[in-house]
Amino acid sequence: MQKDIASFRVKYVQILDEKGNVDKKLEPELSDQELRDLYRWMVIERVFDNTALALQREGRIGTYAQSLGEEAVHVGSVFAASDDDWIFPDYREHVAFLMRKVPVKNLLLHWGGSEEGMDLPERSNIFPVCIPVGTQTLHGAGTAIAFKLKKKKFCSLTFVGDASTSTGDFNEGLNFAGTFMAPAVFIIRNNQWAISVPRVCDKPDWGGCQSRAQTLAQKAIAFGFDGVQVDGNDVLAVYSVVKEALEKARKGKGPTLVECFSYRLPPHTTADDPTRYRDPEIVKAWLKKEPLARFKLYLQKKKLWDEKFESAVQAEAKRMVDQGVKEAEDFKPKPTDMFDFVYEKLTPNLSEQRKEWLS
């Protein structure tokens, strides 16, 4: 006997196209101020990103991972969350920290090599920058399970890149989340490149890619919960899908995997040279789809954007970032930090080294 025993589908969501046209049936109910705030936060991330890149090129911070072109993923997702929800970032979600009232100074201290940067304010409800690929998936799943056991109506929101979906930690985290019906939402920032490894296989008989799966969202199906692919350059779509996923999770209906389909416009980090492996014409084509420009067109059509508003937002972002630069560069880290921030308590050998340093 032979028969089909299961079938699945993956939904794709786009609300706002690259010309600023909106699908009225899917347009979220956001106030004029909320729409302006979405734009404001994307501008702040863009200004921070440009400034951090300049600082790195001048030798004032270390290797840096840009967020250019991915602002809608970060802003739309965090905007959808409540203040009580916990965020588990990767290493590009700079604005997630700022939206949770972490000072610009902290981010620049982190990228400048100081552990003080990730000494985060109480009640910010965001974990430190995660450099190991995919490990934060376990943290997000475990925290969500804890919320469920404590009968809290909170959720975890975890960001990973497309490369993370190839790791054991990612798959183990999703399996735990699905098994325990955890109130968790996992965001895949699919920018189509893991350094120089493409997301999609273009050769029939050789690997050289992240996955042969048609989508990354469908990976959720194997663990018993929903996966959705969304236009990652559309902040309205990201917001709406993540908001719905969080509301579902709060009602005890389990986790959701959201694949935000976007493109990494800059290099992987400032240590990378993408001209060695990417077609520049493809990059130019994706630049026309970037999220800030399309959302600006949308706001213009709703008469919520003008030059006065733009000038005010840009000025605010510049003041905020410039102040953070000054505070970060005025900060004097202690040499003993290299010992004090390795473990919760000093080990005997570190304690001995610390004493030797001070002697």
Rosetta silent file (secondary structure, phi, psi, omega in degrees, C-alpha in Angstrom):
SEQUENCE: MQKDIASFRVKYVQILDEKGNVDKKLEPELSDQELRDLYRWMVIERVFDNTALALQREGRIGTYAQSLGEEAVHVGSVFAASDDDWIFPDYREHVAFLMRKVPVKNLLLHWGGSEEGMDLPERSNIFPVCIPVGTQTLHGAGTAIAFKLKKKKFCSLTFVGDASTSTGDFNEGLNFAGTFMAPAVFIIRNNQWAISVPRVCDKPDWGGCQSRAQTLAQKAIAFGFDGVQVDGNDVLAVYSVVKEALEKARKGKGPTLVECFSYRLPPHTTADDPTRYRDPEIVKAWLKKEPLARFKLYLQKKKLWDEKFESAVQAEAKRMVDQGVKEAEDFKPKPTDMFDFVYEKLTPNLSEQRKEWLS
SCORE:     score description
SCORE:     0.000 S_00000001
   1 L     0.000  143.360  176.906    0.000    0.000    0.000 S_00000001
   2 L  -140.794  132.111  179.028    1.145    3.535   -0.740 S_00000001
   3 L  -157.021  157.019  174.090   -0.547    6.785    0.216 S_00000001
   4 L   -79.035  132.390 -178.919    0.165   10.391    1.113 S_00000001
   5 L  -112.380   -8.782  178.962   -0.048   10.922    4.867 S_00000001
   6 L  -158.690  152.109  174.005    0.751   14.633    5.146 S_00000001
   7 L  -144.533  151.464 -174.401    0.920   17.809    3.101 S_00000001
   8 L  -138.897  163.206  174.979    2.217   21.266    3.976 S_00000001
   9 L  -144.143  153.897  176.959    2.290   24.804    2.699 S_00000001
  10 L  -123.309  124.346 -177.960    4.389   27.902    3.329 S_00000001
  11 E   -86.763  141.567  172.794    2.753   31.316    3.123 S_00000001
  12 E  -112.980  135.172 -176.936    4.537   34.360    1.652 S_00000001
  13 E  -125.185  125.953  168.483    3.498   37.817    2.835 S_00000001
  14 L  -135.704  131.636  178.563    4.141   41.188    1.237 S_00000001
  15 L  -109.707  -36.897 -174.833    2.082   44.277    2.097 S_00000001
  16 E  -122.194  120.432 -179.453    4.190   47.089    0.667 S_00000001
  17 L   -86.576  178.474 -173.524    5.937   46.793   -2.692 S_00000001
  18 L   -70.010  -10.651  177.064    9.114   48.610   -3.733 S_00000001
  19 L   -97.959    5.605  178.138    7.113   51.458   -5.282 S_00000001
  20 L    84.852   10.123  177.539    5.313   52.224   -2.041 S_00000001
  21 L   -82.861  139.596 -174.301    2.002   50.625   -3.069 S_00000001
  22 E  -117.079  144.278  172.797    0.132   48.939   -0.243 S_00000001
  23 L   -83.398  105.098 -173.446   -2.251   45.979   -0.113 S_00000001
  24 L   -60.079  -30.772 -178.836   -5.189   47.590    1.671 S_00000001
  25 L   -68.884  -26.578 -176.520   -6.561   44.231    2.807 S_00000001
  26 L  -106.227   -8.883 -176.227   -3.356   43.459    4.696 S_00000001
  27 L   -58.715  124.686 -177.593   -2.347   46.961    5.811 S_00000001
  28 L   -71.095  154.406  178.675   -1.937   46.937    9.622 S_00000001
  29 L   -85.346   89.391  178.302   -3.914   49.316   11.823 S_00000001
  30 L  -119.527  143.169  179.127   -1.163   51.631   12.981 S_00000001
  31 L   -71.777  165.485  177.051   -1.573   55.260   13.991 S_00000001
  32 H   -57.530  -39.969 -179.345    0.126   58.070   12.087 S_00000001
  33 H   -66.787  -39.742  178.856    2.587   58.421   14.963 S_00000001
  34 H   -64.849  -39.151  177.593    3.379   54.707   14.967 S_00000001
  35 H   -64.779  -42.385  177.073    4.044   54.780   11.232 S_00000001
  36 H   -64.645  -35.857  179.411    6.374   57.741   11.673 S_00000001
  37 H   -66.026  -37.687  175.828    8.081   55.908   14.543 S_00000001
  38 H   -58.516  -46.361  179.619    8.775   52.911   12.309 S_00000001
  39 H   -64.785  -43.294 -178.814   10.469   55.221    9.820 S_00000001
  40 H   -57.764  -45.896 -178.476   12.305   57.074   12.591 S_00000001
  41 H   -67.789  -34.735  177.254   13.836   53.890   14.004 S_00000001
  42 H   -67.290  -38.048  176.481   14.943   52.724   10.566 S_00000001
  43 H   -64.625  -43.261  178.995   16.630   56.083    9.991 S_00000001
  44 H   -58.843  -43.671  178.997   18.335   55.856   13.385 S_00000001
  45 H   -65.360  -39.940  179.766   19.714   52.423   12.525 S_00000001
  46 H   -62.758  -43.532  179.836   20.897   53.645    9.120 S_00000001
  47 H   -66.458  -42.661  177.157   22.674   56.642   10.688 S_00000001
  48 H   -60.368  -44.196 -177.385   24.223   54.469   13.391 S_00000001
  49 H   -62.454  -45.923  178.895   25.349   51.963   10.779 S_00000001
  50 H   -63.310  -38.856  179.949   26.971   54.597    8.555 S_00000001
  51 H   -68.120  -44.485 -179.697   28.715   56.157   11.546 S_00000001
  52 H   -62.552  -38.557  177.526   29.986   52.834   12.876 S_00000001
  53 H   -62.245  -44.467  179.175   31.359   51.965    9.439 S_00000001
  54 H   -62.563  -41.171  178.534   33.222   55.280    9.292 S_00000001
  55 H   -62.348  -40.026  179.498   34.609   54.711   12.799 S_00000001
  56 H   -65.839  -43.460 -179.122   35.868   51.277   11.813 S_00000001
  57 H   -64.671  -24.303  178.037   37.548   52.587    8.673 S_00000001
  58 L   -91.170    1.194  179.456   39.283   55.200   10.838 S_00000001
  59 L    78.322   19.346 -175.908   40.510   52.564   13.288 S_00000001
  60 L   -95.882  -15.821  166.684   38.304   53.832   16.120 S_00000001
  61 L  -136.577  173.109 -178.624   36.379   50.542   16.573 S_00000001
  62 L   -86.585 -160.576  178.423   37.139   46.970   15.546 S_00000001
  63 L   -53.800  136.711 -171.934   35.620   44.699   12.911 S_00000001
  64 L  -132.757  142.454  177.987   31.974   45.661   12.400 S_00000001
  65 L  -106.125  114.641 -178.127   28.904   43.947   10.903 S_00000001
  66 L   -74.219  161.386  177.941   26.651   46.364    8.992 S_00000001
  67 L  -120.509   11.249 -177.612   22.852   46.287    8.916 S_00000001
  68 L   -53.686  125.547  177.962   22.336   48.230    5.665 S_00000001
  69 L    88.424   -4.686 -177.791   19.182   47.025    3.895 S_00000001
  70 L  -116.488   13.804 -175.646   17.952   44.920    6.824 S_00000001
  71 H   -61.934  -35.519 -178.159   16.388   47.684    8.912 S_00000001
  72 H   -64.422  -35.311  179.187   12.817   46.541    8.229 S_00000001
  73 H   -63.123  -48.327 -175.365   13.553   43.107    9.702 S_00000001
  74 H   -71.123  -51.082 -175.229   14.918   44.537   12.935 S_00000001
  75 H   -68.151  -46.847 -178.487   12.541   47.469   13.428 S_00000001
  76 H   -59.991  -40.186 -178.252    9.379   45.693   12.310 S_00000001
  77 H   -69.452  -50.381 -176.544   10.009   42.710   14.588 S_00000001
  78 H   -67.921  -35.280  178.353   10.944   44.615   17.749 S_00000001
  79 H   -61.747  -29.251 -178.586    8.140   47.146   17.209 S_00000001
  80 H   -78.737  -18.617 -175.389    5.686   44.237   17.267 S_00000001
  81 L   -84.961  158.777  173.234    6.925   42.946   20.632 S_00000001
  82 L   -88.947  163.413 -179.324    5.850   44.057   24.094 S_00000001
  83 L   -64.572  -23.380 -179.626    8.345   45.495   26.581 S_00000001
  84 L   -82.363  -15.348  178.035    8.028   42.301   28.651 S_00000001
  85 L   -72.641  146.916 -179.951    9.103   40.073   25.770 S_00000001
  86 E  -100.225  138.904 -177.707   12.756   39.055   25.732 S_00000001
  87 E  -111.289  134.257  178.447   14.937   39.582   22.665 S_00000001
  88 E  -120.205   98.254 -173.067   17.840   37.342   21.684 S_00000001
  89 L   -85.049  166.834  169.711   19.822   39.106   18.964 S_00000001
  90 L   -92.589 -130.024  178.746   22.438   37.979   16.505 S_00000001
  91 L  -124.863   12.934  175.855   25.144   40.544   15.645 S_00000001
  92 L  -116.649   -6.262 -173.542   23.338   42.869   13.191 S_00000001
  93 L   -83.437   55.148 -175.033   20.298   43.900   15.234 S_00000001
  94 H   -57.969  -43.483 -175.727   21.851   47.176   16.393 S_00000001
  95 H   -70.099  -21.879  176.860   18.568   49.049   16.523 S_00000001
  96 H   -59.673  -39.688  177.457   16.985   46.345   18.698 S_00000001
  97 H   -66.123  -44.586 -178.150   19.273   47.501   21.490 S_00000001
  98 H   -65.181  -37.867  178.309   18.466   51.157   20.886 S_00000001
  99 H   -67.406  -22.962  176.235   14.735   50.441   20.837 S_00000001
 100 L   -97.292   22.520  173.082   15.183   48.773   24.229 S_00000001
 101 L    66.309   25.825  170.556   16.819   51.939   25.611 S_00000001
 102 L   -82.933  127.602 -177.824   20.388   50.660   25.488 S_00000001
 103 L   -62.800  149.227  175.321   22.642   53.706   24.916 S_00000001
 104 H   -54.178  -37.987  179.703   24.529   54.096   21.642 S_00000001
 105 H   -51.007  -43.603 -177.112   27.674   54.216   23.772 S_00000001
 106 H   -61.433  -43.259  179.965   27.209   50.572   24.777 S_00000001
 107 H   -63.471  -42.183 -178.925   27.065   49.341   21.203 S_00000001
 108 H   -70.121  -34.109  174.953   30.182   51.265   20.231 S_00000001
 109 H   -63.703  -41.529  178.676   32.037   50.036   23.310 S_00000001
 110 H   -60.355  -51.483 -177.985   31.141   46.481   22.324 S_00000001
 111 H   -71.516  -13.158  174.400   32.362   46.894   18.747 S_00000001
 112 L   -90.244   -2.860  174.519   35.412   48.650   20.138 S_00000001
 113 L   101.129    8.499 -179.303   36.320   45.570   22.158 S_00000001
 114 L  -101.241  128.409  178.817   35.120   46.494   25.655 S_00000001
 115 H   -65.868  -20.875  178.535   32.977   44.048   27.617 S_00000001
 116 H   -58.571  -25.870 -177.801   31.412   47.017   29.407 S_00000001
 117 H   -61.253  -31.520 -179.773   29.351   47.590   26.291 S_00000001
 118 H   -99.228   19.877  167.194   27.175   44.566   26.991 S_00000001
 119 L   -84.777   88.811 -166.182   26.560   45.533   30.608 S_00000001
 120 L   -86.883  150.477 -179.797   22.965   46.266   29.669 S_00000001
 121 L   -60.171  145.936  176.607   20.433   48.404   31.551 S_00000001
 122 L   -62.465  141.536  179.121   18.057   46.628   33.887 S_00000001
 123 L    73.178   10.104  174.326   14.652   45.910   32.322 S_00000001
 124 L   -73.862  -22.674  176.373   15.983   46.283   28.788 S_00000001
 125 L    53.080   43.765  175.771   15.008   42.621   28.321 S_00000001
 126 E  -139.650  137.141  178.862   17.569   41.983   25.619 S_00000001
 127 L   -81.697  163.052  179.153   20.510   39.594   25.688 S_00000001
 128 L   -63.133  163.577  173.055   24.042   40.617   24.632 S_00000001
 129 L   -51.352  134.310 -179.659   25.249   40.494   21.035 S_00000001
 130 L  -109.934  112.092  179.128   25.666   36.848   20.026 S_00000001
 131 L   -86.405  -42.181  177.000   28.673   36.147   17.813 S_00000001
 132 L   -59.627  132.792 -172.004   28.564   32.294   17.787 S_00000001
 133 L   -74.255  119.682  171.230   26.227   31.344   14.954 S_00000001
 134 L    89.047  -13.751 -174.293   22.856   29.932   16.025 S_00000001
 135 L   -65.592  -27.192 -178.441   23.493   29.434   19.743 S_00000001
 136 H   -67.367  -15.895  177.059   20.961   32.112   20.707 S_00000001
 137 H   -61.389  -41.146  178.168   18.210   29.846   19.364 S_00000001
 138 H   -65.852  -39.330  179.546   18.618   27.635   22.422 S_00000001
 139 H   -64.398  -43.404  179.736   18.523   30.657   24.725 S_00000001
 140 H   -64.956  -42.375  179.931   15.324   31.913   23.108 S_00000001
 141 H   -66.532  -44.497 -178.863   13.653   28.503   23.246 S_00000001
 142 H   -64.019  -40.234  178.415   14.685   27.881   26.850 S_00000001
 143 H   -65.224  -41.173  178.972   13.474   31.277   28.023 S_00000001
 144 H   -63.676  -39.433  177.266   10.123   30.776   26.298 S_00000001
 145 H   -63.385  -39.484  177.425    9.723   27.378   27.982 S_00000001
 146 H   -62.522  -41.313  176.999   10.479   29.056   31.334 S_00000001
 147 H   -58.240  -42.637 -178.432    7.768   31.648   30.646 S_00000001
 148 H   -65.632  -43.223  179.986    5.317   28.839   29.993 S_00000001
 149 H   -64.201  -32.949 -179.817    6.246   26.960   33.163 S_00000001
 150 L   -88.748    1.718  179.655    5.830   30.164   35.180 S_00000001
 151 L    58.675   38.014  175.835    2.512   30.897   33.442 S_00000001
 152 L   -93.349  143.946  179.307    3.777   34.270   32.214 S_00000001
 153 L   -91.320   40.997  179.209    2.230   35.833   29.106 S_00000001
 154 L  -105.508  160.241  178.370    5.649   36.786   27.769 S_00000001
 155 L  -128.167  162.750  169.788    7.379   35.618   24.594 S_00000001
 156 E  -108.495  145.346  179.542   10.919   35.317   23.338 S_00000001
 157 E  -126.140  111.820 -173.364   11.968   36.841   20.023 S_00000001
 158 E  -114.446  130.439  178.037   15.139   35.326   18.578 S_00000001
 159 E  -103.956  133.570  172.904   17.077   36.604   15.553 S_00000001
 160 E  -138.071  161.376  173.023   19.324   34.372   13.463 S_00000001
 161 E   -92.365  172.581 -179.453   20.913   34.598   10.033 S_00000001
 162 H   -62.947  -30.952  178.776   20.367   32.126    7.206 S_00000001
 163 H   -63.678  -30.824 -178.747   23.688   30.422    8.050 S_00000001
 164 H   -62.049  -27.512 -177.381   22.341   29.597   11.513 S_00000001
 165 H   -68.071   -9.661  177.509   19.747   27.284    9.993 S_00000001
 166 H   -94.497   -0.222 -175.927   22.591   24.890    9.143 S_00000001
 167 L   -95.605  156.846  176.108   23.702   24.521   12.760 S_00000001
 168 H   -66.180  -40.041 -179.075   22.763   21.921   15.316 S_00000001
 169 H   -57.450  -42.182  179.963   21.876   24.564   17.913 S_00000001
 170 H   -61.214  -49.509 -177.232   19.253   26.060   15.616 S_00000001
 171 H   -68.483  -36.666  176.851   17.571   22.732   14.936 S_00000001
 172 H   -66.335  -41.539  178.846   17.754   21.631   18.565 S_00000001
 173 H   -61.715  -44.042  178.646   16.263   24.943   19.687 S_00000001
 174 H   -65.644  -36.726  179.779   13.371   24.631   17.245 S_00000001
 175 H   -64.859  -44.052  176.686   12.766   21.047   18.293 S_00000001
 176 H   -62.607  -44.639 -178.800   12.515   22.022   21.965 S_00000001
 177 H   -60.724  -43.620  179.586   10.263   24.983   21.129 S_00000001
 178 H   -68.801  -42.308 -178.338    7.938   22.815   19.068 S_00000001
 179 H   -61.975  -41.109 -177.628    7.877   19.933   21.537 S_00000001
 180 L   -94.189    4.764 -177.166    6.987   22.198   24.468 S_00000001
 181 L    48.668   50.878 -174.186    4.724   24.512   22.434 S_00000001
 182 L   -73.204  146.928  175.970    6.845   27.366   23.707 S_00000001
 183 L   -77.797   74.183 -174.120    5.751   31.020   23.336 S_00000001
 184 E  -131.447  144.482  172.450    8.644   31.767   20.999 S_00000001
 185 E  -125.371  129.201 -179.222    9.098   33.519   17.661 S_00000001
 186 E  -112.173  125.974 -178.441   12.228   32.890   15.625 S_00000001
 187 E  -106.597  117.840  172.740   13.258   35.417   12.981 S_00000001
 188 E   -93.971  116.016  175.204   15.534   34.265   10.171 S_00000001
 189 E   -86.300   84.342 -176.558   17.239   37.259    8.649 S_00000001
 190 E   -82.218   91.891  178.291   17.733   35.610    5.270 S_00000001
 191 L   -96.986   10.877  169.406   20.098   38.004    3.516 S_00000001
 192 L    75.040    3.485  177.153   21.087   35.204    1.099 S_00000001
 193 E  -142.480  133.706  169.598   24.779   35.080    2.040 S_00000001
 194 E  -110.436   91.399 -165.526   26.743   33.463    4.877 S_00000001
 195 L    54.013 -107.694 -178.074   29.975   35.361    4.268 S_00000001
 196 L  -103.515    4.502 -178.602   30.719   33.924    0.783 S_00000001
 197 E   -93.520  119.761 -178.800   28.386   30.904    0.938 S_00000001
 198 E   -73.081  154.578  177.257   25.106   31.488   -0.939 S_00000001
 199 L   -68.223  -40.088 -173.221   21.764   30.479    0.514 S_00000001
 200 E  -103.643  138.501  176.391   20.601   28.727   -2.693 S_00000001
 201 L   -78.008  130.177  177.517   22.394   25.913   -4.516 S_00000001
 202 L  -113.332    8.344  176.892   23.018   26.685   -8.176 S_00000001
 203 L  -124.344  132.790 -172.821   24.802   23.418   -9.003 S_00000001
 204 L   -70.926  -24.911 -171.804   22.892   20.135   -9.240 S_00000001
 205 L  -123.546   19.842 -177.755   25.603   17.808   -7.938 S_00000001
 206 L  -145.755  148.183 -177.692   27.613   19.886   -5.461 S_00000001
 207 L   -70.581 -108.126  176.916   26.925   21.574   -2.133 S_00000001
 208 L    66.488   22.578  179.234   28.393   25.031   -1.724 S_00000001
 209 L  -149.595  174.679 -179.549   25.172   26.491   -0.307 S_00000001
 210 L   -76.592  -43.405 -173.176   23.181   26.609    2.907 S_00000001
 211 E  -163.761  146.240  173.005   20.246   24.400    1.949 S_00000001
 212 L   -88.867   -0.207  176.873   18.415   22.838   -0.979 S_00000001
 213 L   -61.538  142.434 -179.074   15.114   23.545    0.769 S_00000001
 214 L   -62.778  -37.322  174.951   12.852   25.763   -1.322 S_00000001
 215 L  -134.533  162.784  171.829   12.390   28.070    1.669 S_00000001
 216 L   -87.615  -24.069  178.736   13.952   28.323    5.118 S_00000001
 217 H   -60.689  -31.918 -176.783   10.514   28.892    6.646 S_00000001
 218 H   -68.513  -12.609  177.876    9.558   25.304    5.849 S_00000001
 219 H   -62.781  -24.540  177.931   12.118   24.030    8.363 S_00000001
 220 H   -63.581  -32.377 -175.054    9.521   24.771   11.068 S_00000001
 221 H   -58.845  -37.737 -179.310    7.237   22.093    9.635 S_00000001
 222 H   -63.523  -22.818 -177.274    9.650   19.335   10.677 S_00000001
 223 H  -105.271    7.377  169.988    9.301   20.492   14.293 S_00000001
 224 L    87.309   23.180  175.692    5.522   20.730   14.296 S_00000001
 225 L  -142.614  179.498 -170.991    4.800   24.425   14.031 S_00000001
 226 E   -80.009  143.515  171.216    4.164   27.176   11.485 S_00000001
 227 E  -126.167  136.743 -178.289    6.719   28.750    9.184 S_00000001
 228 E  -130.407  137.596  171.537    6.061   31.934    7.194 S_00000001
 229 E  -103.028  135.058 -176.776    8.164   33.698    4.588 S_00000001
 230 E  -130.385  151.142  174.079    7.834   37.476    4.504 S_00000001
 231 E   -66.607  107.775 -175.819    9.266   40.240    2.336 S_00000001
 232 L   -72.976   -5.062  175.267   12.111   41.335    4.600 S_00000001
 233 L   -99.182    5.593 -177.495   12.311   44.760    2.947 S_00000001
 234 L  -113.246  100.222 -174.508    8.692   45.503    3.839 S_00000001
 235 H   -64.736  -30.341  178.628    8.491   46.803    7.406 S_00000001
 236 H   -68.222  -40.498  179.232    4.675   46.582    7.436 S_00000001
 237 H   -67.824  -43.523  178.790    4.734   42.914    6.472 S_00000001
 238 H   -60.709  -48.273  179.380    7.431   42.084    9.026 S_00000001
 239 H   -57.306  -49.390 -174.867    5.534   43.927   11.749 S_00000001
 240 H   -63.714  -45.159 -177.585    2.203   42.290   10.890 S_00000001
 241 H   -67.772  -43.701 -179.982    3.517   38.724   10.652 S_00000001
 242 H   -67.758  -39.937  177.996    5.593   38.962   13.834 S_00000001
 243 H   -59.016  -46.584  179.173    2.722   40.647   15.709 S_00000001
 244 H   -62.917  -40.666 -179.547    0.363   37.832   14.725 S_00000001
 245 H   -65.204  -41.186  178.733    2.958   35.219   15.688 S_00000001
 246 H   -66.667  -40.443  178.430    3.485   36.788   19.113 S_00000001
 247 H   -64.261  -39.353  177.419   -0.258   37.006   19.763 S_00000001
 248 H   -63.631  -44.254 -179.459   -0.624   33.352   18.804 S_00000001
 249 H   -62.200  -40.033 -179.192    2.240   32.377   21.110 S_00000001
 250 H   -65.252  -25.741  179.224    0.699   34.306   24.024 S_00000001
 251 L   -86.179    5.818  178.024   -2.503   32.312   23.592 S_00000001
 252 L    81.725   19.018 -176.731   -0.598   29.050   24.062 S_00000001
 253 L   -98.636   14.991  170.260   -0.706   28.068   20.396 S_00000001
 254 L    91.056  179.577 -174.212    3.014   27.539   20.062 S_00000001
 255 L   -81.767  170.970  175.144    5.987   29.029   18.240 S_00000001
 256 E  -141.107  142.454  173.651    6.406   30.440   14.735 S_00000001
 257 E  -106.929  122.693 -178.630    9.394   30.621   12.411 S_00000001
 258 E  -114.150  115.299  176.387    9.470   33.793   10.288 S_00000001
 259 E   -94.410  114.343  178.152   11.851   33.893    7.330 S_00000001
 260 E   -94.325  107.775 -174.465   12.501   37.493    6.319 S_00000001
 261 E   -84.122  109.139 -175.545   13.632   37.361    2.699 S_00000001
 262 L  -138.966 -153.853  179.362   16.053   40.219    2.131 S_00000001
 263 L  -153.708  137.204  178.548   19.560   40.832    0.819 S_00000001
 264 L   -83.237  100.182 -177.074   22.877   41.707    2.434 S_00000001
 265 L   -70.174  -41.734  179.931   23.855   44.871    0.575 S_00000001
 266 L   -88.741 -174.951  172.514   27.221   45.498    2.295 S_00000001
 267 L   -64.192  165.726  176.986   30.029   43.019    3.011 S_00000001
 268 L   -56.106  -51.657  170.061   29.498   40.327    5.650 S_00000001
 269 L  -142.287 -179.377  178.004   31.695   42.409    7.955 S_00000001
 270 L   -70.276   -5.456  176.858   34.345   45.048    7.415 S_00000001
 271 L   -94.402    4.123 -173.258   36.838   42.155    7.133 S_00000001
 272 L  -109.080  151.100  174.563   35.093   40.785    4.024 S_00000001
 273 L  -123.253   91.062 -175.631   35.477   41.547    0.297 S_00000001
 274 H   -69.963  -13.141  179.259   32.186   40.581   -1.422 S_00000001
 275 H   -65.602  -15.399 -179.443   33.444   41.650   -4.873 S_00000001
 276 H   -79.537  -16.224 -174.431   35.252   38.302   -4.982 S_00000001
 277 L  -139.889   -2.683 -178.759   32.047   36.255   -4.973 S_00000001
 278 L  -118.082  147.760  175.719   28.982   38.457   -5.768 S_00000001
 279 L   -80.111  117.606 -177.589   27.580   39.846   -8.995 S_00000001
 280 H   -62.489  -25.499  179.221   27.478   43.663   -8.607 S_00000001
 281 H   -69.372  -33.881  176.962   24.449   43.894  -10.898 S_00000001
 282 H   -67.712  -40.174  177.962   22.419   41.771   -8.477 S_00000001
 283 H   -61.793  -43.363  178.442   23.447   44.039   -5.629 S_00000001
 284 H   -60.694  -40.296  179.912   22.321   47.097   -7.633 S_00000001
 285 H   -64.657  -40.343  179.297   18.957   45.470   -8.304 S_00000001
 286 H   -72.253  -28.465  178.488   18.419   44.752   -4.609 S_00000001
 287 H   -60.699  -31.503  178.581   19.459   48.279   -3.664 S_00000001
 288 L   -71.148  -15.273 -178.973   16.329   49.488   -5.481 S_00000001
 289 L  -101.051    3.815 -171.252   14.233   47.326   -3.139 S_00000001
 290 L   -60.134  151.090 -166.244   15.771   48.553    0.126 S_00000001
 291 H   -70.944  -33.763 -174.844   13.295   49.136    2.966 S_00000001
 292 H   -67.905  -43.850 -178.463   13.832   52.773    3.898 S_00000001
 293 H   -64.661  -41.563 -177.881   13.195   54.162    0.414 S_00000001
 294 H   -70.258  -36.500  179.666   10.021   52.128   -0.105 S_00000001
 295 H   -70.843  -32.183  175.273    8.580   53.048    3.278 S_00000001
 296 H   -61.601  -43.278  178.017    9.310   56.708    2.579 S_00000001
 297 H   -60.549  -41.666  178.276    7.241   56.447   -0.616 S_00000001
 298 H   -61.082  -46.228 -179.902    4.405   54.901    1.383 S_00000001
 299 H   -65.418  -36.932  177.109    4.492   57.702    3.956 S_00000001
 300 H   -60.558  -43.440 -179.745    4.541   60.316    1.222 S_00000001
 301 H   -65.108  -27.577  178.056    1.371   58.853   -0.283 S_00000001
 302 L   -92.047    5.334 -179.013   -0.265   59.035    3.147 S_00000001
 303 L    58.962   37.472  178.224    0.975   62.622    3.551 S_00000001
 304 L  -109.930   -0.324  179.087    3.009   61.612    6.608 S_00000001
 305 L  -127.589  135.652  169.355    6.420   62.497    5.152 S_00000001
 306 L  -151.320  176.167 -176.065    7.833   65.843    4.094 S_00000001
 307 H   -62.810  -34.760  179.165   11.236   67.515    4.098 S_00000001
 308 H   -63.491  -45.282  178.395   10.629   69.065    7.516 S_00000001
 309 H   -63.165  -44.608 -179.994    9.903   65.653    9.042 S_00000001
 310 H   -60.613  -45.051 -179.799   12.924   64.120    7.294 S_00000001
 311 H   -61.719  -40.812 -179.517   15.229   66.881    8.539 S_00000001
 312 H   -65.670  -43.012 -179.718   13.963   66.468   12.095 S_00000001
 313 H   -66.123  -44.803  179.381   14.440   62.695   12.059 S_00000001
 314 H   -62.725  -40.948 -179.710   17.912   62.920   10.546 S_00000001
 315 H   -65.384  -42.606  178.516   18.931   65.596   13.060 S_00000001
 316 H   -61.656  -45.432 -179.315   17.644   63.522   15.987 S_00000001
 317 H   -62.273  -42.583 -179.624   19.488   60.442   14.765 S_00000001
 318 H   -64.629  -44.274  178.334   22.720   62.391   14.284 S_00000001
 319 H   -59.585  -45.592 -177.169   22.514   63.946   17.770 S_00000001
 320 H   -62.062  -46.988 -177.267   21.821   60.566   19.327 S_00000001
 321 H   -73.117  -42.827 -179.899   24.667   58.797   17.540 S_00000001
 322 H   -61.101  -39.316  177.670   27.190   61.645   17.872 S_00000001
 323 H   -64.022  -40.010  178.131   26.556   61.779   21.615 S_00000001
 324 H   -64.104  -38.823  177.654   27.119   58.026   21.815 S_00000001
 325 H   -61.570  -46.417 -179.781   30.406   58.343   19.923 S_00000001
 326 H   -61.142  -46.921 -178.306   31.620   61.005   22.337 S_00000001
 327 H   -63.834  -39.367  179.960   30.620   58.987   25.405 S_00000001
 328 H   -66.779  -40.368 -177.343   32.233   55.824   24.040 S_00000001
 329 H   -79.686  -17.851  173.497   35.496   57.555   23.214 S_00000001
 330 H   -81.613  -18.349 -176.294   35.588   59.310   26.588 S_00000001
 331 L   -71.823  136.494  178.710   35.195   55.937   28.338 S_00000001
 332 L  -115.735  102.905  179.679   38.349   54.445   29.816 S_00000001
 333 L   -67.757  152.157  178.334   38.145   50.649   30.193 S_00000001
 334 L   -86.764  135.242  178.594   40.032   49.006   33.061 S_00000001
 335 L   -57.733  -28.227 -179.166   42.899   46.674   32.043 S_00000001
 336 L   -71.262   -8.514  176.570   41.612   44.147   34.588 S_00000001
 337 H   -55.970  -32.459 -176.718   38.471   43.713   32.452 S_00000001
 338 H   -65.212  -18.017  175.473   40.366   41.045   30.496 S_00000001
 339 H  -100.120  -41.505 -169.620   40.285   38.898   33.621 S_00000001
 340 H   -71.614  -22.009 -174.767   37.062   39.989   35.303 S_00000001
 341 L  -107.308   15.352  179.119   34.687   39.309   32.399 S_00000001
 342 L   -81.886  -48.705  178.659   35.788   35.800   31.391 S_00000001
 343 L  -129.126  167.093  177.543   33.775   33.866   33.998 S_00000001
 344 L   -60.049  -42.602  177.237   31.239   34.795   36.663 S_00000001
 345 L  -122.209  143.868  179.427   33.923   34.157   39.310 S_00000001
 346 L   -62.159  131.481  173.151   37.663   34.371   38.816 S_00000001
 347 L   -78.461  160.882 -178.626   39.332   30.997   38.370 S_00000001
 348 H   -54.737  -43.080 -177.793   42.557   30.386   40.341 S_00000001
 349 H   -69.446  -37.244  176.809   44.791   30.853   37.284 S_00000001
 350 H   -68.312  -37.019  177.975   43.016   34.071   36.221 S_00000001
 351 H   -62.177  -40.938  178.219   43.199   35.363   39.775 S_00000001
 352 H   -65.315  -42.946  179.057   46.942   34.721   39.783 S_00000001
 353 H   -64.453  -37.721 -179.603   47.364   36.454   36.413 S_00000001
 354 H   -63.860  -43.723  178.472   45.313   39.403   37.634 S_00000001
 355 H   -63.273  -40.259  179.228   47.522   39.828   40.702 S_00000001
 356 H   -63.313  -40.501  179.314   50.641   39.614   38.535 S_00000001
 357 H   -61.511  -41.503 -176.047   49.245   42.305   36.225 S_00000001
 358 H   -78.358  -16.753 -176.141   48.569   44.640   39.168 S_00000001
 359 L   -78.300    0.000    0.000   51.935   44.046   40.835 S_00000001
